[in-house]
Structures are given as structure tokens and as C-alpha cells.
């Protein structure tokens, strides 16, 4: 399926950060991680990871569920 330029812009902006790229790589290797798991694995503050995952969800690059 072809993406519009606007959709592509949203994806690129969503991933335009080294922490977000690291999150995507980690989740690609290990599905079902919590925000806490990601924070521990990347040795990064929980609040920072939460903000970055929110940006990835808003860009349509990550699915987030609440249990």
C-alpha cells in the first residue's frame, strides 16, 4: 500500500530521535515489553521512555496497550 507524503512525514518525524529508534529496535526483537521493561533495557529514565513511546504511538509506529 502506498503512503501519502503526509503519512511518510509523520512516520519520519516520529522516529527522528535516537532513543525512539532504540525503542523500535528493542520492541522489534522482544514483543510485549512494558514501558518499565524498555526503560530498564535501555537504562533510561521511565518518564523519558514514556514520552518517547507516546510519540511513537502518535506517529503510528508503535502499538501501546494498557493492562
C-alpha angles and dihedrals in degrees: 000000000000119000123218119241089251092055091048090050090054091051094048094046090047092055097037096112131077093230092051091050089050090050092051091049092049095047089047089059098038119030124199098039121156122225087254091053091051091047092052095044093050094037091232133135114276093231091053092050091047091054092047094048089050090054091049091050091049090051091052093244099112135035117220127194131187120220 
